[in-house]
Structures are given as structure tokens and as C-alpha cells.
Amino acid sequence: MTETARRMPRAERREQILDAATRAFARGGYAATSLDDLATEAGITRVLLYRHFDSKTDLYRAVLDRACARLDDSVGSDNFDETSIPALLRAASEDPEGFRLLFRHAAREPEFRDVIDALRSSSTDVARRHLADRIPDERWRNWAARLVPTVALEAVIAWLDAGQPDPERAPERIGRAIDGVIDAAGGTGWGR
């Protein structure tokens, strides 16, 4: 029996499986990742995998739910302020596979599109409220509110993909990109 296949408490085994599934799904997405791939990544059998999750779909949904919960714990979901971008970068660097899975793979998986759509909708609503005093024209405010979260998330993914350069200055650089969107909409910047 391998070290990872040893007997362990149920909650600990579940976390081990979720960690392994996050890595495996982040490499290939939902469709390209088999149950055998998941079991191998976790160092367990398919039988043991089925003791914790009813299906590959159930496991993928659990991985996405955990990534969303971790993101919410790190960044919050009700407001944007000067701590939001640094918190987003920290969350991404602490769980890069989960972050990529949410914002790269889940967006391309029709069966799980609801997860990313809910995140984007919530982010857009928060941005719209935050921009109410900065962008007077409602149409441009709505445009910026949709674009700001997209720019922030794509900037963080690009930062991860580039090897996480200059983490101390990354929030400022991403903030400038967001300010560019707000300025283009006729606003007064993010307010850092």
C-alpha cells in the first residue's frame, strides 16, 4: 500500500481527493480527465474514489465549490476596495490550479458554466455598485462593470501563467489596467 493509499480519516481522504482532482482537472479540463486519471493522481483506486463521490460530475462540482469557497474566503463577495486585487492575487497564488479551473476550464464546460456565470454576475453587480459615483453615464457604467472583473481575472491568470512576476507590484499593475477601463468609460479610476 502506498503512502497516499494508507487508511486515513474520511475528511482527510476527501481533501486529498479534492486536491488531486483539482490538479488533474486543471491540466485537462472535465471532459479530457478520466476517473482512472483522478484515481491515479490521488494514489487510490476507483472504488475508493466512489466511496467519496458518486460520479466524476459530483467530484468536479465539489472541486469547483471548494475553489469558490476559498476565493470567497480570501477576497469576499460584497465589496471591492484597495485590498481586493492583492487578495485576489494571493488567492490565485495559493491555489493556482483551482483558480485556473474556475476561470479557464469551467467557463468552457457547458455542464458547469453556471458556476462561472454566477461568479461573473456577482462580480459585475459589485463593480456596478462601486462605480456608481465614478461613472455618471449608466450605459458606460454597465459596460465598465462587466469589463472590470474580466480584466482583473484575465490579468491574474496571465500573471500566474507568466510565473507570478513581481508579486509586490502586481496589484498596482493590475489596478492600472482596471483604471484604464474606468477611465475609458468616462470615470475617475478605481480609487486606490
PyMOL commands that set and color helices and strands:
alter all, ss='L'
color gray80, all
select helices_A, chain A and resi 10-28+35-42+46-52+56-75+84-94+96-108+110-131+138-161+170-184
alter helices_A, ss='H'
color red, helices_A
deselect
rebuild
show_as cartoon
